[in-house]
Amino acid sequence: MKAIAIIPARGGSKRIPRKNIRDFLGKPIIAYSIEAALNSGLFDEVMVSTDDAEIADIASKYGARVPFMRSAATSDDFATTAAVIKEVLENYSAAGKKFDLGCCLYPTAPLVNKASILATHELLTVQNHDTVFPVVKYSYPIWRSLKMEDSKVSMNWPEHVNSRSQDLPAAFHDAGQFYWFNVERFLQQQSLFTANSGAIELDELEVQDIDNLTDWKLAELKYQLLNQQEHAK
């Protein structure tokens, strides 16, 4: 089956300016996603969808293709990932290129690795899911979470006020790294989360959302620690 890796990387970033090409331990952060996709050996095409000439140049330097620029309609603050993917697939289709599987990798996911890309690909194909993505366990049981109104706190689930943490079910959240999807079903549903989605669990060390400079530093520390562990094997 033919597969495409789509890396969406628009130029406008408000919280961290030029976030998608900011230096991360010696190279632009987008390079990590491009290299992970290329190193997996799974893709017939690794492309970057961008509206920015500098991002396009850097993406090409690291081995991705930028066959067309992203439209203004999918480059503003309100454009969804699904809309970007749909536009990419339609542009390829118009050029006579079609794919069976796709993987949307975010450009600011330097902790993504070949092993998780391979494992999710296998799960997608073997279990016939619509989409598959990595998740990570909440470090503390959400069933004992609190809410605040001014300085007053109360429990979201007061029935668990005396529950032991080890007796509560695990809860997970999206790791925010990438999504594998069946192209035909995606175009029908235009969603990366369906009633037939699957997931693999990642270790907390492999996951870091990057919304501010503190997050950025934590991601660098995790990356360095993971590399030290790998070299120690």
C-alpha angles and dihedrals in degrees: 000000000000115000135192130199113212118195111189111207118161122184099237115086119160107185097043111022114230087001096163094061101028114131113268112186094324107329140053110286092234089063091072093060092045093050093046090054094047094045093052090069090213102108133084088192132024110190140169121220108209143146092207125091095207092051089048091053093049092046090053091048090058094048106268124125124236102189094166139006123252117258124247089245092064097038103069129094093266101051113116127225088241091056091051092050092048091052092050094049092047092051091051091046090053088054090052097257120124132176135202097206134027136190122199109205119188115232094228099057104103092160093063112116141193094249095059092045090053094045094051091046090054092048091050093052101036097045094035094231122170091227137359129195140164121264135188130212119249106251092225127037107266089208088075094046122131136222126210132214109183101315097330118104131200136168123266088213106027091178086075097053091114098030117121114239092233091056095056123090119255118255126203139198134202111276089218095225110107147330128220114206143177102245098215093050092043091055089050096048101022091209134112092207119056139155086268100051123131134197146194123215121241128198115256089244090063095056133070128157109215113210101133141015093272089057088049092055091047090052090052091050092049091048091052092047092050090051091050090051091049093050091047093060 
